[in-house]
Amino acid sequence: MHRSRHHKMIAGVCGGIAERFNMSPTVVRLLFLASCILPGPQFIAYLIMWVVFPKAPAQKYAHH
């Protein structure tokens, strides 16, 4: 698991999840935002993933 360098708006967490599961980054972001109306630690989980997940290797996007 990694944070995306290409599909990044804030930290690349949602983009990295989208890349891992071959999904659209927009869909993952919308799902995250929709989950925020439910009680729970969504923002804390996002911050933890921001710190724990490394950035994707730079060479992965060298051809873009």
C-alpha positions as a Markdown table, in Angstrom:
| # | Residue | x | y | z |
|---|---|---|---|---|
| 1 | Met | 0.0 | 0.0 | 0.0 |
| 2 | His | 1.3 | 3.5 | -0.8 |
| 3 | Arg | 0.2 | 7.1 | -1.2 |
| 4 | Ser | -0.3 | 8.1 | -4.8 |
| 5 | Arg | 2.0 | 10.6 | -6.5 |
| 6 | His | -0.2 | 10.9 | -9.5 |
| 7 | His | -3.8 | 10.9 | -8.1 |
| 8 | Lys | -3.1 | 13.3 | -5.2 |
| 9 | Met | -5.3 | 16.1 | -3.8 |
| 10 | Ile | -4.1 | 16.4 | -0.2 |
| 11 | Ala | -1.8 | 13.5 | 0.7 |
| 12 | Gly | -2.5 | 10.9 | -1.9 |
| 13 | Val | -4.2 | 8.4 | 0.5 |
| 14 | Cys | -7.4 | 8.1 | -1.4 |
| 15 | Gly | -5.5 | 8.0 | -4.7 |
| 16 | Gly | -3.3 | 5.2 | -3.3 |
| 17 | Ile | -6.3 | 3.2 | -2.2 |
| 18 | Ala | -7.9 | 3.7 | -5.6 |
| 19 | Glu | -4.7 | 2.5 | -7.4 |
| 20 | Arg | -4.4 | -0.6 | -5.1 |
| 21 | Phe | -8.0 | -1.7 | -5.8 |
| 22 | Asn | -8.1 | -0.5 | -9.4 |
| 23 | Met | -10.8 | 2.0 | -8.8 |
| 24 | Ser | -11.4 | 5.6 | -9.8 |
| 25 | Pro | -9.8 | 8.1 | -7.3 |
| 26 | Thr | -12.9 | 10.2 | -7.5 |
| 27 | Val | -15.1 | 7.3 | -6.3 |
| 28 | Val | -12.8 | 6.6 | -3.4 |
| 29 | Arg | -12.8 | 10.3 | -2.4 |
| 30 | Leu | -16.6 | 10.4 | -2.6 |
| 31 | Leu | -16.9 | 7.2 | -0.5 |
| 32 | Phe | -14.6 | 8.7 | 2.1 |
| 33 | Leu | -16.6 | 12.0 | 2.2 |
| 34 | Ala | -19.9 | 10.0 | 2.4 |
| 35 | Ser | -18.5 | 8.0 | 5.3 |
| 36 | Cys | -17.8 | 11.2 | 7.2 |
| 37 | Ile | -21.6 | 11.6 | 7.9 |
| 38 | Leu | -21.4 | 8.4 | 9.9 |
| 39 | Pro | -20.0 | 8.5 | 13.4 |
| 40 | Gly | -16.4 | 7.2 | 13.5 |
| 41 | Pro | -12.8 | 8.0 | 13.3 |
| 42 | Gln | -12.5 | 8.6 | 9.6 |
| 43 | Phe | -10.3 | 11.7 | 9.8 |
| 44 | Ile | -8.1 | 10.0 | 12.4 |
| 45 | Ala | -7.7 | 7.0 | 10.1 |
| 46 | Tyr | -6.9 | 9.2 | 7.2 |
| 47 | Leu | -4.2 | 11.0 | 9.2 |
| 48 | Ile | -2.7 | 7.7 | 10.3 |
| 49 | Met | -2.6 | 6.4 | 6.7 |
| 50 | Trp | -1.0 | 9.7 | 5.7 |
| 51 | Val | 1.8 | 9.1 | 8.2 |
| 52 | Val | 2.1 | 5.3 | 7.8 |
| 53 | Phe | 1.8 | 4.8 | 4.1 |
| 54 | Pro | 4.9 | 5.6 | 2.1 |
| 55 | Lys | 4.7 | 7.6 | -1.2 |
| 56 | Ala | 4.7 | 5.5 | -4.3 |
| 57 | Pro | 8.1 | 4.9 | -5.8 |
| 58 | Ala | 9.0 | 7.8 | -8.1 |
| 59 | Gln | 10.0 | 5.6 | -11.1 |
| 60 | Lys | 6.4 | 4.2 | -11.2 |
| 61 | Tyr | 5.3 | 7.5 | -12.8 |
| 62 | Ala | 8.5 | 8.4 | -14.7 |
| 63 | His | 6.7 | 7.6 | -18.0 |
| 64 | His | 3.7 | 9.9 | -17.5 |
